[in-house]
């Protein structure tokens, strides 16, 4: 946009300078009205440039962008850091049942964007002096690309890779995709996947869309490409703009599990020009436009307020509220997972699994905004 405006301004200034030069050279007084029409043209061109800039594909379809956490997050986590004051992390009203005092014994955490408030809350409850540890690291100016020293954050793809390669000990997110599991297997890494909470995989539309509920069969038909108009599912006639998410993201992985044997249609895409790589195709993400349909996880939308002006759809007539998530009646209830390596050398990895399954851990799960599980008895000593 800046380049376009500079070009328009340069044309106007060149014209104005030429006019003033010629009139002064002739000894005439400038007639300022002769600059009005070019000035109006300049204003119209500037307005057009602004409209084009605001409606460019990467702005409309690029999702939320990655403006925070060194370009990895679309969420402002400044109130969710372990050292944030006053902060918005869930907290226990008593000391946690399990504590880790030595910094060297603290398992390194990473995970999906929507999980950060949960594992940061757990670290603050369990890891002694973690607020000071992370604040000192942040103030040191260290640039490791992980947004933390022990309570780290990259994203779903990189966080899982860090776990597999041994750079992180605990990974929080949705169930890993088939490709991710195959990647770990290729590197000879065995994983332990522990559900620590309940989450809802949700579909959402504009808040004024008259459709309030879809069946699983209708959703699969839409994303397979058999149903393309809202009138086919009881809505107002109009094309369904069924948006998808980028490959490897937690929600796209869950969508693939949801579709099962039914193939996903080719996603909507847009093209943008990169100065080094030329034209790059990107998956077009939910843009809150007429007829749009999108999917994500409930906490990402309601807990982190990542979509505005939308409503969550009931699936098979059941709404994705917390009560229906915890009792399992919402049909797309999915596990919130803690993924670890089976060969993890740090014994506190297993202890942290136990903590998340304990009453204290489940309190943090629920207070953060996820559905809780029934608490599990502690592991016998030595196991």
Secondary structure, DSSP 8 states (H G I E B T S, - for coil): -HHHHHHHHHHHHHHHHHHHHHHHHHT----GGGGHHHHHHHHHHHHHHHHHHHTSHHHHHSTT---BTTTTBSS--TTTSTT-SS------SS--SS-B--GGGS--EEE-GGGHHHHHHHHHHHBTTHHHHHHHHHHHT---SSSSSSB----HHHHHHHHHTTS-SEEEES---HHHHHHHHHTT--EEEEEEEEEEEEEEEETT-S--EE-HHHHHHHHHTS--BGGGGTS-SSB-EE----TTSHHHHHHHHHHTTS------EEEEEETTTEEEEEE------TTEEEEEEHIIIIIS---SSEEE-EETTB---HHHHHTT-STTEEEEEEEEETT-S-THHHHHHHHHHSHHHHHHHHHHTSB---------TT-
